Each structure stands twice: as structure tokens, then as C-alpha cells.
Amino acid sequence: MTAPLLTDRLLDKLRQVALQRSPIEAVGLILWDDRVIELPNRSMDARKGFVLFPADVKLALEGLKIDWGQVDWATITLWHSHPSGGVGPSRIDMKNKLPQLNHLVVTLTEDRQVIPTWY
């Protein structure tokens, strides 16, 4: 798998989305060209986790004129935020990890910065 380089610019994009959505968890994709796509968090308790519907992923990619059937999933990262400060993936995150994707959690700190953790 090819994970994106976490540049300051990319981390700032993720931080902005995480801050906008806080106190709920933000979720989305990072594409091979460093585009950050936010997706709806469908969890019934979005302050404590996220649920992602495949249909939302498909619609987002189609909206960008990306053919769902031609996607190289190894070049895409599924990311989500931990606005409450829990650094790294939770047990639930690890349990629900999809082997075909890169996974990243960005933790918001008290001073509004992010701590990225691959898992």
C-alpha cells in the first residue's frame, strides 16, 4: 500500500475539518493526489465513533469523476478524527480496519493541533 506523505499542508486540511466537526468524529478519505474528502459520519453516537456507508464513498468518488470500478484502494487512506484527545486507534478502530486501505487517525490536542497515527 502507498500511504500519503503527511505534509504540513495535508495535516492542516485534516485539522481544519476535525476542528469544524468537533466534538463529533470527522471521517473521510485522502486520495492519491492529497485531496481530502470529508464523508458523513453515520454513527448514532458520533462523539464516540464513526460509521461510514459504502454508498457515501461511491457517491463522493463519482462526484469527483472517479470510476468506482477502477479505484486502486491501496492508494487511498481512510481517516477519522479523535476530537476528545484519545491518541491512536481505539480497539473498535482496529477491529473495523479494512485491509485494502491505509488508515489514519488524527487526534485533536488541547492547543488545537493534530497528532496523526497510522494503523
C-alpha positions as CSV (number, residue, x, y, z in Angstrom):
1,M,0.0,0.0,0.0
2,T,1.1,3.6,-0.7
3,A,0.3,5.9,2.2
4,P,0.5,9.7,1.5
5,L,3.3,11.8,2.9
6,L,1.9,13.7,5.8
7,T,2.9,17.2,4.8
8,D,2.1,20.3,6.9
9,R,-0.4,21.3,4.2
10,L,-2.2,17.9,4.4
11,L,-2.2,17.9,8.2
12,D,-3.6,21.4,8.2
13,K,-6.5,20.3,5.9
14,L,-7.3,17.4,8.3
15,R,-7.0,19.7,11.3
16,Q,-9.5,22.2,9.8
17,V,-12.1,19.5,9.1
18,A,-11.6,17.9,12.6
19,L,-12.0,21.3,14.3
20,Q,-15.1,22.1,12.3
21,R,-16.8,18.9,13.2
22,S,-15.6,18.7,16.8
23,P,-17.0,17.4,19.2
24,I,-18.1,14.7,16.8
25,E,-15.6,12.5,14.9
26,A,-14.9,13.6,11.4
27,V,-14.3,10.9,8.8
28,G,-13.2,10.9,5.2
29,L,-10.7,9.9,2.5
30,I,-7.3,11.1,1.5
31,L,-6.8,10.4,-2.2
32,W,-3.6,9.6,-4.0
33,D,-3.2,13.3,-5.0
34,D,-3.6,14.5,-1.4
35,R,-7.2,15.6,-1.8
36,V,-9.1,15.4,1.5
37,I,-12.7,14.3,1.2
38,E,-15.0,14.5,4.1
39,L,-17.7,11.9,4.3
40,P,-20.8,11.8,6.5
41,N,-20.4,10.2,9.9
42,R,-23.5,7.9,10.2
43,S,-22.9,6.8,13.8
44,M,-25.8,7.1,16.2
45,D,-23.2,8.5,18.7
46,A,-20.7,10.4,16.5
47,R,-19.0,11.8,19.6
48,K,-17.6,8.3,20.3
49,G,-17.1,6.7,16.9
50,F,-17.8,6.8,13.3
51,V,-19.8,4.7,10.8
52,L,-19.2,5.0,7.1
53,F,-21.6,3.8,4.4
54,P,-20.1,2.4,1.2
55,A,-22.7,4.3,-0.8
56,D,-21.3,7.6,0.6
57,V,-17.8,6.7,-0.6
58,K,-19.1,5.7,-4.0
59,L,-21.1,9.0,-4.4
60,A,-18.1,11.1,-3.3
61,L,-15.8,9.4,-5.8
62,E,-18.4,9.6,-8.6
63,G,-18.8,13.3,-7.8
64,L,-15.1,13.7,-8.5
65,K,-15.5,11.8,-11.8
66,I,-13.5,8.9,-10.4
67,D,-14.7,5.5,-11.7
68,W,-15.5,3.3,-8.6
69,G,-14.6,0.2,-10.5
70,Q,-11.1,1.5,-11.4
71,V,-10.1,2.7,-7.9
72,D,-6.7,1.4,-6.6
73,W,-7.7,1.2,-3.0
74,A,-4.1,0.8,-1.9
75,T,-3.6,4.4,-2.8
76,I,-6.5,5.7,-0.6
77,T,-6.4,6.4,3.1
78,L,-9.5,6.2,5.3
79,W,-9.0,8.8,8.1
80,H,-11.0,9.9,11.1
81,S,-10.6,12.3,14.0
82,H,-10.5,11.8,17.7
83,P,-11.7,15.2,19.0
84,S,-11.7,14.1,22.6
85,G,-7.9,13.6,22.7
86,G,-7.6,9.8,22.5
87,V,-4.2,9.3,20.7
88,G,-4.1,6.4,18.3
89,P,-6.7,4.0,17.1
90,S,-9.2,2.6,19.5
91,R,-10.0,-1.2,19.9
92,I,-13.1,-0.6,17.7
93,D,-10.9,1.2,15.1
94,M,-8.6,-1.8,15.0
95,K,-11.4,-4.3,14.8
96,N,-13.1,-2.5,11.9
97,K,-9.9,-1.8,9.9
98,L,-10.2,-2.6,6.2
99,P,-7.1,-4.4,5.0
100,Q,-7.2,-2.9,1.5
101,L,-6.9,0.7,2.8
102,N,-4.4,2.8,4.6
103,H,-5.9,4.0,7.9
104,L,-5.1,7.2,9.8
105,V,-6.5,8.8,13.0
106,V,-5.9,12.4,13.8
107,T,-6.2,13.4,17.4
108,L,-7.0,16.9,18.3
109,T,-4.9,18.3,21.1
110,E,-6.0,21.0,23.7
111,D,-4.0,23.6,21.7
112,R,-5.9,22.8,18.5
113,Q,-3.1,20.8,16.8
114,V,-3.3,17.3,15.5
115,I,-1.3,14.1,16.3
116,P,-1.5,11.7,13.3
117,T,-1.3,8.0,13.9
118,W,-1.2,5.3,11.1
119,Y,-2.8,2.0,12.0
